[in-house]
Amino acid sequence: MKKILLLSDTHSHIDATILKYVDQADEVWHAGDIGNLEVTDAIQKRKPLRAVYGNIDDEKARLEFPLNNRFYCEGVDVWITHIGGYPDKYSPAIRTEITQRPPKLFICGHSHILKVQFDKKLNLLHMNPGACGKYGFHQVRTMLRFEIDGDKIQRLEVIELGKK
């Protein structure tokens, strides 16, 4: 079993509250728009990190992290990208692959809107953790945490970090 902390759109912001939740996880997954790599460095000093770069990330982030990160966590096929869209409205850049080879768990960021939705057509769980940084139009900073146990995704929780 793995305890996962899922965050996105930090836009160079990391603080003690975020790091408190990092310490409680087994792994941290970042769905892009990291900003300054001090964010990912701070996370990697504490826990294993899987991340992708986002549209605001510079060449340093793009050298360190991929655009798409597809992997298995326990028995779950996971795909993380920054700009992914939503069920029935996936981004054109990923639409062909996601329909031909859907993962069990699809994660994206970018919108700053927390959303968890099951895609019945593709039989996958879609997650967007919202934004935990202080830049953007969102009002409340959010993250998600959950467990993966074998092929089960369970104990999903929304973490609200307060107003930005």
LINGIZI-V567620 format. One record per pair of residues at least 24 apart in sequence whose C-alpha atoms are under 6 Angstrom apart, sorted by the first residue. I is the first residue (numbers start at 0). J is the second residue. Records with the same first field share a line. If there is no record, write none. Layout:
BEGIN
I: J ; J
END
This chain:
BEGIN
0: 147 ; 148
1: 25 ; 146 ; 147
2: 145 ; 146
3: 27 ; 144 ; 145 ; 146
4: 144
5: 142 ; 143 ; 144
6: 128 ; 142
7: 31 ; 108 ; 130
8: 32 ; 33 ; 130 ; 132
9: 33 ; 131 ; 132
10: 34 ; 132
11: 35
12: 132
13: 38
30: 81 ; 107 ; 108
31: 81
32: 56
53: 81
73: 149
74: 149 ; 150
75: 150
76: 102 ; 103
77: 102 ; 104
78: 105
79: 106 ; 107
80: 107
81: 107 ; 108 ; 109
82: 109
83: 107
86: 118
133: 163
138: 162
END
